[in-house]
Amino acid sequence: MTALRPVSGRSRSLRCSSEKMEGTGSWDVLEWTKLDSASWSGSYSNLDCLLESERISFEACGVILINTDEAGTLLLSNFRILFLSEGTRKLIPLGTIPFVAIEKFNKLALKVQANKYHNNENAPTRLLQVTGKDMRIVVYGFRPGTKQRRSVVDALLRCNKPERVWDLYAFTCGPSKFGNTNPKERLLNEYFRLLGKSSQRASMNMIEDGTFTLSNDLWRITNLNSNYGLCQSYPFALMVPKSISDEELIQTSTFRARCRLPVISWCHPGSGAVIARSSQPLVGLMMNMRSTSDEKLVTSFCTQLAGHKGSRRKLYIVDARPRKNALANGAKGGGSESSSNYLQSEIVFLGIDNIHAMRESFSRLRDYLDMHGTTSSDGTSSFLRHGGWTWGGGNLSSMSASVSLLGDSGWLSHIQSILAGVAWIAARVAMESASVLVHCSDGWDRTTQLVSLACLLLDPYYRTFSGFQALVEKDWLAFGHPFSDRVGMPNVSESGNFELPIQSSSARSFPSSPVRQSPGSAAAQSSSSSYGLNNYSPIFLQWLDCVSQLMRMYPSAFEFSPTFLVDFTDCLLSGRFGNFLCNSEKERQQCGISETCGCLWAYLADLRSSGGTSHVHCNPFYDPSRYDGPLLPPAAALAPTLWPQFHLRWACPVEPNATETEDQCRAMTAKYSEMKKEKEEAERKVDELSSAVESLSEELLNERDISHAARESAKRATKERAVISRAVQSLGCKVKFTKNGDCTVEVEDGPRKCSHSIPQKPSEDNTTDVSESISSVSEQNVCEALCPLRTREGMCRRPDAGCAQIGSQFLGLKTNFEAFDNLCVYDSYFTAE
């Protein structure tokens, strides 16, 4: 035997050398180590799999996961059991389970077949079987003589039963970034939507002041239960008929079990039909007790039909129980209504079994899947059991018997009964505009299943992400489904303490799993359970199973995918968030759940935000325009099947994924989105190029106009130059134009010549006007301008010269040229020389 000894820091590695095990042929080198919190904070702080505020407290090396015949390291944190693969340190999902998700665990002594880590002589005969609420049965193997299993069981007992409620991981982790807004505000907003007052938004001031009592023509919201004095398991706000006073509601509550009086859960916005809920009436053994206020309240659901003056709608009172069970409850003071006491009513019994039958059925289904899955909790494939290579030992009759065990579990029959009842209720409301009152015994199990599923069929809003949240929070959380009892979570009381009931495995009457029924196996030595015998029942899991059946029938009617349902279920069962702690809204308020714990809905929304519509939680087939009304499945379509994403994920992990088509569609949708983006980008570039081409075209047109104007100006200048040249030459002067546009005028006076250069004078449009150049010269004294013999005083040295006559000739030229400027010069005005 190896003694226990503490190890600090990193002196103890996660890896327990497989070479040592194989070389020695014995597990004596393996030991169990218990560490204090300080030492583990350094050893495992770098594990990516750890959640916020999750701390490792225990380690066991060399543990075998019997299901998959895999060796690794078993860790215990303040939240869950973790199983890391040997050498790789990767988390094994099958061997990793939150404490709250453990239904029970048993110590077993069993001889298993040899595997690659040990021989038959040293096989682990100390087993720990952990049964989960999520359909898995996990078996860990420990070497005898090491006291590993005893230490793990003791640690599990401590982790499953902390001294204070605040030591639960949901409180230790806190709200973090997944804060939870007040659920009361969300409930009121849903009530406002049902009343047609969506423009109103609830606030804490409205709740504190009690000013949320809005109404329409038929229904109203009452604050009579604001302090939970009317009914402790009902929400603080109730929707009731407008014609019923608060005093009558108080009287009615005394006639219903646990004071759960009839109230409205959903109302049709057009027809005025309602779905109401309550608990059983207290009619007594002789079924002769009556309540006038109760009869008035129930009758008020039969409002007048729209378009039928004076005609009142029919009322169906749906009792979810079998008729014999309802009669048997009369001996305890309960019972069922009499149609003769309620106006225009009809009593219908759906025959759905109670929570105890559902618990047994769920356990039988889990054992069936473990026995006939790909690999089972005893590490043997169903194809190899009984020594044969075929299912059931190669015998066709035994194969048929094995298959019949699925039917014997009764789970699918229960699912079908619920779906049939829901389809009937939805059809009455949608097709007859009838009102329906649903109840069972206490009105928080079967009633909640039927009412919420009927709302899901009738109202498309509840088939969206936000609507699904509103539906669960309204009909399951606000109306007091006892989640702590039914899901097997700790029972939180007002003082902050809670109880963890213990159940012996001997109390179970259904067939055991393969490990427990294998030949030569020892009986379970001890058992610990996370639920009480009379309280635990997978009612909410059954409801989610029904939702998955509807999603299979109408794959395009739901915004969320089956993967979302599985992740939602895992979050609920893990106890990581506080939304589903406690048994009622009152208890959650007293414990301050919304302020001190994280929110499941915020966590799931954060996951979706990273992937958008291509996230695995989003249904790629969702078509809201096609299913914008009620879903009314025919009876032939209500044949249920196993929920593969949930029921088969542990028993048949290597089978074809049921969401393969969905994944392919999601991949195609993502590819289509990428191609659409590329198309939009290409179209954007085409638009930019088109705009650039248009801009260039406009510039080319402008350039063409400018070029045309320039050519016209050049032609005009040429003609003007020719005219001026002839005019000047007629005066005996020669005018020469250089290439750069300068003009030179030469005047001959006998043998002498004088010349004067006239520079260009640019016009406002940067063009040279020759006529202006000539005119600027002609404005001067021609003698002074042209004669090189003028004196400094400005006098002419040869006043008698013939050039003195030229000035008058230039003046005449100036006058004539001004006349030329005023004329329109055409090609035909001057004849060519």
DABEL-V185124 format. One record per pair of residues at least 24 apart in sequence whose C-alpha atoms are under 7 Angstrom apart, sorted by the first residue. I is the first residue (numbers start at 1). J is the second residue. If there is no record, write none. Layout:
((I/J) (I/J))
//
This chain:
((1/145) (1/146) (2/31) (2/146) (4/32) (4/33) (5/33) (6/33) (6/34) (6/35) (7/33) (7/35) (8/39) (9/39) (9/42) (9/43) (10/43) (14/73) (15/86) (15/87) (16/61) (16/62) (22/117) (25/118) (26/122) (27/143) (30/61) (30/62) (31/61) (31/146) (32/59) (32/60) (32/61) (32/146) (32/148) (33/58) (33/59) (33/60) (34/58) (34/59) (52/173) (53/172) (53/173) (54/78) (54/79) (60/148) (63/140) (63/141) (63/142) (64/140) (64/141) (64/142) (65/95) (65/139) (65/140) (65/141) (66/139) (66/140) (66/141) (66/377) (66/378) (66/379) (67/138) (67/139) (67/375) (67/376) (67/377) (67/378) (67/379) (68/379) (69/379) (78/159) (78/169) (79/169) (94/650) (95/138) (98/574) (99/160) (100/489) (100/573) (100/574) (100/575) (101/132) (101/133) (101/573) (101/574) (102/130) (102/131) (102/132) (102/133) (102/530) (103/131) (103/132) (103/133) (103/529) (103/530) (103/531) (104/130) (104/131) (104/527) (104/528) (104/529) (104/530) (105/129) (105/130) (105/131) (105/527) (105/528) (105/529) (106/130) (106/524) (106/526) (106/527) (106/528) (107/524) (107/525) (107/526) (107/527) (108/522) (108/523) (108/524) (108/525) (109/521) (109/522) (110/521) (110/522) (135/366) (135/647) (136/650) (137/377) (138/377) (139/377) (161/500) (164/497) (165/496) (165/497) (165/498) (169/576) (170/575) (170/576) (170/577) (170/578) (170/597) (170/598) (171/596) (171/597) (174/596) (174/597) (174/598) (175/596) (175/597) (175/598) (175/599) (176/598) (178/598) (178/599) (178/602) (178/603) (179/598) (179/599) (179/602) (180/594) (180/595) (180/598) (180/599) (181/594) (182/594) (187/474) (190/470) (194/266) (194/267) (218/242) (231/259) (231/260) (232/586) (233/479) (233/480) (233/584) (234/478) (234/479) (234/480) (235/478) (235/479) (235/585) (238/263) (239/263) (239/264) (240/264) (241/300) (244/297) (248/293) (251/293) (252/293) (252/294) (255/281) (255/282) (255/291) (256/280) (256/281) (256/282) (257/281) (257/282) (257/442) (258/442) (262/298) (271/306) (271/433) (273/429) (273/433) (273/434) (273/435) (274/301) (274/435) (274/436) (275/435) (275/436) (275/437) (276/436) (276/437) (276/438) (277/437) (277/438) (277/439) (277/447) (278/438) (278/439) (278/443) (279/439) (279/440) (279/441) (279/442) (279/443) (280/334) (280/335) (280/336) (280/439) (280/440) (280/441) (280/442) (281/334) (281/335) (281/336) (281/337) (282/333) (282/334) (282/335) (283/330) (283/333) (283/334) (283/335) (283/336) (284/330) (284/331) (284/333) (284/334) (284/335) (285/330) (285/331) (285/333) (287/335) (295/341) (295/342) (299/342) (299/343) (301/435) (302/435) (313/433) (313/434) (314/344) (314/345) (314/434) (314/435) (315/344) (315/345) (315/346) (315/434) (315/435) (315/436) (316/345) (316/346) (316/347) (316/435) (316/436) (316/437) (317/345) (317/346) (317/347) (317/348) (317/436) (317/437) (317/438) (318/347) (318/348) (318/349) (318/436) (318/437) (318/438) (318/439) (319/348) (319/349) (319/350) (319/438) (319/439) (319/440) (320/349) (320/350) (320/351) (320/352) (320/439) (320/440) (320/446) (320/447) (321/349) (321/350) (321/351) (321/352) (321/353) (321/440) (322/349) (322/350) (322/351) (322/352) (323/349) (323/351) (350/421) (352/417) (352/418) (355/537) (356/537) (358/537) (358/538) (359/537) (359/538) (361/409) (361/410) (361/411) (362/411) (364/409) (364/510) (364/511) (365/406) (365/409) (365/411) (367/512) (367/513) (368/405) (368/406) (369/651) (370/513) (370/651) (371/513) (371/514) (373/651) (373/652) (374/651) (374/652) (375/651) (376/651) (377/515) (378/514) (378/515) (412/640) (412/641) (415/546) (415/640) (416/638) (416/639) (416/640) (419/546) (419/638) (420/635) (420/638) (422/450) (422/453) (422/454) (423/632) (423/633) (425/454) (426/454) (426/457) (426/458) (426/632) (427/632) (444/480) (444/481) (445/481) (445/539) (448/475) (448/476) (449/543) (457/630) (457/631) (458/629) (458/630) (458/631) (459/629) (459/630) (460/628) (460/629) (460/630) (463/558) (463/559) (464/558) (464/559) (464/560) (465/559) (465/560) (477/584) (477/585) (478/584) (478/585) (480/583) (480/584) (480/585) (481/583) (481/584) (482/582) (482/583) (482/584) (483/580) (483/581) (483/582) (483/583) (484/581) (484/582) (484/583) (485/535) (485/536) (486/535) (486/536) (486/537) (486/538) (486/539) (487/536) (487/537) (487/538) (488/530) (488/531) (488/536) (491/582) (492/582) (494/590) (500/530) (500/531) (501/529) (501/530) (501/531) (501/532) (502/528) (502/529) (502/530) (502/531) (502/532) (503/528) (503/529) (503/532) (503/533) (504/528) (545/643) (548/643) (549/640) (555/621) (556/621) (556/622) (556/623) (557/622) (557/623) (557/624) (557/627) (558/619) (558/622) (559/618) (559/619) (559/622) (560/617) (560/618) (560/619) (561/617) (561/618) (561/619) (563/616) (563/617) (564/617) (566/645) (566/646) (571/600) (614/666) (614/670) (620/665) (620/666) (721/770) (749/803) (754/786) (754/787) (754/788) (755/786) (756/786) (775/814) (778/810) (778/811) (778/814) (781/807) (782/807) (783/807))
//
